Amino acid sequence: MNRRQFLGVTGAALTAGTLLADQPTRRVGLIGCGWYGKCDLFRLIQVAPVEVVSLCDVDQHMLAEAAELVAQRQMSHQKPRLYRDYREMLKEKDLDIVIVGTPDHWHALPTIAALEAGAHVYVQKPISVDVAEGQAMVSAARKYNKVVQVGTQRRSTPHLIEARDRVIREGRLGTIGLVEIYCYYHMRSRENPPDSEPPPHLDYDMWVGPAPWRPYNKLVHPRSWRAFMEFGNGIVGDMCIHMLDMVRWMLGLGWPKRISSSGGILVDRQSKSNITDTQTATFEFDPFPVVWTHRTWGHAPDPEYPWGATIYGEKGTLKASVQRWDFIPRGSTRPTLSGEWLNEGDRYPEDKTEKDLELHVASANRAHQRDFLQAIATGRRPVADIEEGHISTASCILANIALRLGRTLTWDAVKQRIVGDDEANQLLRRPYRSPWVHPGV
């Protein structure tokens, strides 16, 4: 960013911060005290007057560590109440905001329960592991008239807002004919450790919850659960959703009309992980297709963009990622416009020492929390409203269903059904493990 653009972004942030400072102190609870749950919570503490009064996790070590860190970070220095079961936490009905930072298979039930208990919710992406869960979450948000912000913070990323405004809205691309989104990170586990007994500090039965049962394995907890389709939607659900949601927001796209996908475990057949190592998905929107590709092996075609989006227009090409953007006009080999992530480390020095913080996304997360709080204060929809999160999440789930069935799916966005395919429609809602009850109709 140049000085003018930087001052514009930081000036807007300071204005928002002033507005938020005038708000009442809001009581906050966190469900899921792992890596990103704490990351979201600490960004919220940085931007608004809040009091974290409740923490919940099924891992007692993780819960205790989070309590110590919260006491250090919040103004009151008070330790929150601690819970092993989110239902007990929500029985208090004294929370203004609940952050759901659990693994993906635990997003739907706590979100709906928090809304029923009268709280606004910040829930991580993807919002659900099946389409029916997402539908139920949207319905609950509307029924209880609460704000639900989804953690697709690309919509609040300063340099991506700049790219949208300076390139797309100013018409520099011309007619767009294709969007490619992709991830070439070697992020899929290659280990094959034996199953074992869960550690005594972890309530593993509660951790699995409504998901299909699989024996405890060190890959499952903490953080490596994304290696298994039982607990998430694979790399499409983890990484594609960010880029798909980003281009939907940048380009004003709604639901895709048709979804197809191919791939599988094509290279690494020895590890315990059951998610694909290679997959392509095509999301057909009315004006143009958006094509996703991931490989967890080999090199990225462009080392500067191992995870991002490339938008092809008749007048030029826009490349965008979580760290930068470049606009290359037609006929040129070099960008004429560029931007980079906003570094607020001097303003928030605690970022520099926070364990596992992705510093380049901290400013985006703070902006996303500000938008969430402003939506609560004004009654408007947030930038990553639950319905937008449902569209992006469900589209990725449909891609996985298309891969599983080996055929293209036609989606009816009004009826929320796959057209003329009873077998595919059966997969919109996966069975819950007893005694948990699925929230979908």
C-alpha positions in Angstrom: 0.0 0.0 0.0 1.1 3.5 -0.6 0.9 6.2 2.1 -2.5 7.5 1.0 -4.1 4.1 1.0 -2.5 3.1 4.3 -3.8 6.3 5.9 -7.2 5.6 4.5 -7.3 2.1 5.9 -5.9 3.0 9.3 -8.0 6.1 9.5 -11.1 4.0 9.0 -9.9 1.5 11.6 -9.3 4.3 14.1 -12.8 5.7 13.5 -14.3 2.2 13.9 -12.2 1.7 17.1 -13.6 5.0 18.5 -17.2 3.9 17.7 -16.5 0.5 19.4 -15.0 2.1 22.4 -18.3 3.8 23.0 -20.2 0.5 23.1 -21.0 -1.3 26.4 -18.6 -4.0 27.6 -19.8 -7.2 26.1 -19.6 -10.6 27.9 -17.9 -13.2 25.8 -17.6 -17.0 25.8 -15.3 -19.2 23.7 -16.1 -22.8 22.8 -13.0 -24.5 21.5 -9.8 -23.1 23.1 -7.3 -24.3 20.5 -5.2 -22.5 18.0 -7.7 -20.4 16.0 -10.2 -20.1 18.8 -7.7 -18.2 20.9 -6.5 -16.3 17.8 -10.0 -15.0 17.1 -10.6 -14.2 20.8 -7.4 -12.2 21.2 -8.1 -10.1 18.2 -11.6 -9.3 19.6 -10.0 -8.3 22.9 -7.7 -6.0 21.0 -10.4 -4.0 19.3 -13.3 -3.6 21.7 -14.3 -3.5 25.4 -15.2 -7.1 26.2 -15.0 -9.3 29.2 -14.2 -13.0 28.6 -16.3 -14.7 31.3 -16.5 -18.3 30.0 -14.2 -20.8 28.3 -15.1 -24.3 27.2 -13.0 -27.2 25.9 -12.9 -31.0 26.2 -9.1 -30.9 26.5 -8.3 -29.8 30.1 -4.8 -28.8 29.3 -5.9 -26.6 26.5 -8.6 -25.1 28.7 -6.2 -24.3 31.5 -3.7 -22.7 29.2 -6.3 -20.6 27.6 -7.6 -19.4 31.0 -4.1 -18.2 31.9 -3.6 -16.4 28.6 -7.0 -14.7 28.8 -6.3 -13.4 32.3 -3.1 -11.9 31.0 -4.7 -10.3 27.9 -8.0 -8.9 29.1 -8.2 -5.6 31.0 -9.8 -7.0 34.2 -7.1 -9.8 34.4 -9.9 -12.0 35.7 -9.8 -15.7 34.9 -13.0 -16.9 33.1 -15.3 -19.7 34.3 -14.2 -23.0 32.8 -16.5 -25.7 31.3 -16.1 -29.1 29.7 -19.5 -29.1 28.1 -20.7 -26.2 26.0 -24.3 -26.9 27.1 -23.5 -26.2 30.7 -21.8 -22.9 29.7 -24.8 -21.8 27.7 -27.2 -22.6 30.5 -26.0 -19.4 32.2 -27.6 -17.4 29.4 -25.4 -14.4 30.4 -23.2 -14.1 27.2 -23.5 -11.4 24.6 -21.1 -13.1 22.2 -20.0 -16.7 21.7 -17.0 -17.6 19.6 -17.1 -21.1 18.1 -13.6 -22.2 17.4 -14.0 -26.0 17.5 -13.1 -28.5 14.9 -15.4 -28.3 11.9 -17.7 -31.2 12.9 -18.6 -29.3 16.1 -19.6 -25.9 14.5 -23.4 -26.4 13.9 -24.7 -27.6 17.3 -22.9 -25.0 19.5 -23.7 -22.2 17.1 -27.4 -23.0 17.2 -27.4 -23.5 21.0 -25.6 -20.1 21.5 -28.3 -18.4 19.4 -31.0 -20.0 21.4 -29.3 -18.8 24.5 -29.5 -15.2 23.3 -25.9 -14.6 22.1 -24.5 -13.3 18.8 -22.0 -15.8 17.3 -18.6 -15.7 15.6 -18.1 -19.1 14.0 -15.1 -20.4 12.1 -15.3 -21.7 8.6 -16.5 -23.9 7.1 -19.7 -23.4 9.0 -20.7 -27.1 8.6 -19.8 -30.5 7.5 -23.0 -31.1 5.6 -25.4 -28.9 3.8 -28.4 -29.5 6.1 -26.4 -28.3 9.1 -25.7 -25.0 7.3 -29.4 -24.6 6.4 -30.3 -25.1 10.1 -27.7 -22.5 11.2 -29.0 -19.8 8.8 -32.6 -20.5 9.9 -31.6 -20.2 13.6 -29.8 -16.9 13.0 -32.9 -15.5 11.4 -35.3 -17.0 13.9 -33.5 -15.5 16.9 -32.5 -12.3 15.0 -28.9 -12.5 16.0 -25.7 -11.6 14.2 -23.5 -14.5 13.0 -20.2 -13.6 11.5 -18.2 -16.4 9.7 -14.4 -16.5 9.9 -13.9 -15.9 6.2 -11.9 -12.8 6.9 -10.7 -12.3 3.4 -13.8 -10.0 3.2 -12.1 -7.8 5.7 -8.5 -8.0 4.5 -7.3 -4.4 3.8 -5.1 -5.2 0.8 -7.8 -7.4 -0.8 -10.4 -4.6 -0.3 -7.9 -2.3 -2.1 -7.5 -4.8 -5.0 -11.2 -5.1 -5.4 -11.7 -1.4 -5.4 -8.7 -0.4 -7.6 -8.9 -3.2 -10.1 -12.3 -4.8 -10.3 -14.5 -1.8 -9.5 -12.5 0.5 -11.7 -13.0 -1.9 -14.6 -9.4 -2.6 -15.2 -10.0 -6.3 -16.0 -12.8 -5.7 -18.5 -14.9 -8.8 -19.2 -13.9 -11.7 -16.9 -13.9 -15.1 -18.5 -12.3 -17.4 -15.9 -11.2 -17.5 -12.3 -8.7 -20.0 -11.0 -8.4 -20.7 -7.3 -5.8 -23.0 -5.9 -3.6 -24.3 -3.0 -0.3 -26.1 -3.4 0.7 -26.3 0.2 2.1 -29.7 1.3 -0.4 -29.7 4.2 -1.7 -33.2 4.1 -0.3 -35.5 6.8 2.1 -38.2 5.5 2.3 -40.1 8.8 0.8 -43.5 9.6 0.9 -43.8 13.4 -1.0 -46.5 15.2 -4.2 -45.9 17.0 -3.9 -45.5 20.8 -5.8 -44.7 23.9 -6.7 -41.0 24.3 -4.7 -39.0 26.9 -6.5 -38.7 30.3 -6.9 -34.9 30.0 -9.0 -35.3 26.8 -12.7 -36.3 26.8 -12.4 -38.1 23.4 -16.0 -39.3 23.3 -17.2 -35.7 23.6 -14.5 -34.5 21.1 -15.9 -36.9 18.5 -19.5 -35.9 19.4 -21.9 -36.3 16.4 -19.2 -37.3 13.9 -18.6 -40.9 12.8 -16.6 -42.7 15.3 -13.0 -43.5 14.7 -10.4 -44.6 17.2 -8.2 -42.0 18.8 -4.9 -41.3 17.0 -2.3 -38.7 17.6 -3.1 -37.2 14.2 -6.7 -36.4 15.4 -5.9 -34.1 18.3 -4.6 -31.4 18.5 -4.9 -29.7 15.1 -4.3 -32.6 12.8 -8.0 -33.7 12.7 -8.2 -32.1 9.2 -6.5 -35.3 7.9 -9.8 -37.1 8.2 -13.1 -36.6 6.3 -15.0 -37.7 9.5 -14.2 -34.4 11.1 -14.1 -31.9 8.2 -14.4 -31.5 4.4 -10.8 -32.1 3.4 -8.7 -29.4 1.8 -11.6 -28.2 -0.3 -13.5 -27.5 2.9 -10.4 -26.0 4.6 -8.7 -24.0 1.9 -10.9 -23.7 -1.1 -13.7 -22.1 0.9 -11.5 -19.1 1.7 -10.6 -18.5 -1.9 -14.1 -19.3 -3.3 -15.6 -17.0 -0.7 -13.1 -14.3 -1.6 -13.8 -14.3 -5.3 -17.6 -14.5 -4.6 -17.3 -11.4 -2.5 -15.0 -9.5 -4.9 -17.0 -10.4 -8.0 -20.6 -10.4 -6.5 -21.3 -14.0 -7.2 -24.1 -16.0 -5.5 -24.6 -19.8 -5.8 -23.0 -21.8 -8.5 -25.4 -23.5 -10.9 -23.4 -26.6 -11.5 -20.5 -28.3 -9.6 -18.2 -31.0 -10.7 -15.0 -32.5 -9.3 -12.3 -35.1 -9.9 -9.2 -36.3 -8.1 -8.5 -38.5 -5.1 -5.5 -40.0 -3.3 -3.3 -40.2 -6.3 0.3 -39.9 -4.9 0.5 -40.5 -1.1 -1.3 -43.9 -0.6 0.6 -44.9 2.5 -0.4 -42.4 5.1 -3.4 -42.7 7.5 -5.0 -39.6 6.2 -8.2 -40.2 4.1 -8.5 -36.7 2.5 -7.6 -36.2 -1.2 -4.0 -35.2 -2.1 -5.1 -34.1 -5.6 -8.5 -32.5 -6.5 -10.0 -30.2 -9.0 -13.5 -28.7 -8.7 -15.4 -26.5 -11.2 -18.0 -24.2 -9.9 -20.1 -22.9 -12.8 -21.5 -19.5 -12.2 -23.7 -17.6 -14.7 -21.0 -15.4 -16.1 -17.9 -17.7 -15.9 -16.5 -20.8 -14.2 -14.4 -20.7 -11.0 -12.0 -23.6 -11.0 -10.3 -24.9 -7.9 -7.1 -27.1 -7.8 -5.1 -28.5 -4.9 -2.1 -30.7 -4.8 -0.3 -31.6 -1.6 2.8 -32.6 -3.6 5.0 -31.1 -6.3 5.7 -27.4 -7.0 3.3 -24.5 -7.2 3.1 -23.1 -10.8 3.8 -19.6 -9.4 6.0 -19.7 -6.2 4.7 -16.2 -5.3 1.1 -17.5 -5.2 1.0 -21.0 -3.6 -2.5 -20.3 -2.3 -4.6 -17.7 -4.0 -6.8 -16.7 -6.9 -6.1 -15.6 -10.4 -8.9 -13.6 -12.2 -8.5 -13.5 -15.9 -10.1 -10.5 -17.8 -9.9 -9.3 -21.4 -7.9 -6.3 -20.3 -5.6 -7.9 -17.7 -5.1 -10.4 -14.9 -5.4 -10.0 -11.2 -3.6 -12.3 -8.8 -4.6 -12.2 -5.1 -3.5 -14.0 -1.9 -3.6 -13.5 1.8 -0.2 -11.7 1.5 -0.4 -9.6 -1.7 -2.0 -8.8 -5.0 -0.7 -7.9 -8.5 -2.5 -6.6 -11.5 -0.9 -7.4 -14.9 -2.4 -5.5 -17.9 -2.9 -7.4 -21.2 0.3 -7.3 -23.2 2.6 -6.9 -20.1 4.6 -9.4 -18.3 5.0 -7.4 -15.1 2.4 -5.9 -12.7 1.6 -2.2 -12.9 -0.4 -2.2 -9.7 0.4 -4.1 -6.5 -0.4 -4.2 -2.8 0.7 -6.1 0.3 -0.7 -7.1 3.7 -1.2 -4.4 6.3 1.4 -4.8 9.1 0.0 -3.4 12.4 2.8 -4.9 14.6 3.9 -1.5 16.0 0.3 -0.7 17.0 -0.3 -4.2 18.5 3.2 -5.3 19.8 1.7 -8.3 21.5 1.2 -9.8 18.0 4.9 -10.3 17.7 5.1 -12.8 20.6 1.8 -14.6 20.3 2.3 -18.3 19.8 1.4 -19.5 16.3 -0.1 -16.2 15.2 -0.1 -15.7 11.5 1.0 -12.1 11.6 0.0 -11.4 8.0 -3.7 -12.1 8.7 -3.9 -10.3 12.1 -5.0 -7.0 10.7 -7.7 -8.8 8.6 -9.0 -10.6 11.7 -9.2 -7.4 13.7 -11.1 -5.7 10.9 -13.4 -8.7 10.8 -14.1 -8.5 14.6 -14.8 -4.8 14.2 -17.3 -5.4 11.5 -18.9 -8.1 13.7 -19.3 -5.7 16.6 -20.6 -2.9 14.4 -23.2 -5.2 13.0 -24.3 -6.1 16.5 -24.5 -2.4 17.5 -26.4 -1.3 14.4 -28.5 -4.4 13.6 -27.2 -4.8 10.1 -25.8 -8.0 8.5 -22.1 -8.5 8.9 -19.8 -8.7 5.9 -19.4 -12.5 6.3 -23.0 -13.1 7.3 -24.0 -16.8 8.0 -25.9 -17.0 4.7 -22.7 -16.1 2.8 -20.8 -18.6 4.8 -23.4 -21.2 4.0 -23.1 -20.6 0.3 -19.4 -20.9 0.3 -19.4 -23.9 2.6 -22.1 -25.8 0.9 -20.5 -25.2 -2.5 -17.4 -27.0 -1.3 -19.4 -29.8 0.2 -21.2 -30.2 -3.1 -17.8 -30.5 -4.8 -16.9 -33.4 -2.5 -20.2 -35.1 -3.2 -19.6 -34.6 -7.0 -16.2 -36.3 -6.6 -17.7 -39.2 -4.5 -20.5 -39.8 -7.1 -18.4 -39.1 -10.2 -20.9 -36.8 -11.8 -21.8 -33.1 -12.2 -24.4 -31.8 -9.8 -27.0 -29.1 -10.8 -28.0 -27.0 -7.8 -31.3 -25.4 -7.1 -30.5 -22.5 -4.8 -34.2 -21.8 -4.0 -35.2 -25.3 -3.1 -31.7 -26.0 -1.6 -31.7 -29.3 -3.5 -29.7 -31.1 -6.2 -31.8 -31.3 -9.3 -33.0 -34.8 -10.4 -30.5 -36.7 -8.2 -32.0 -38.5 -5.2 -28.8 -40.3 -4.4 -26.9 -37.0 -4.2 -29.6 -35.4 -2.1 -29.3 -38.2 0.4 -25.7 -37.0 1.0 -26.8 -33.4 1.9 -27.3 -34.6 5.5 -25.0 -37.2 7.0 -26.1 -39.4 10.0 -25.2 -38.2 13.5 -23.7 -40.5 16.0 -26.1 -41.3 18.9 -27.1 -39.6 21.2 -26.6 -36.4 19.2 -29.5 -35.2 17.1 -29.0 -33.5 13.7 -30.4 -30.0 13.6 -31.5 -30.2 10.0 -35.1 -31.0 8.9 
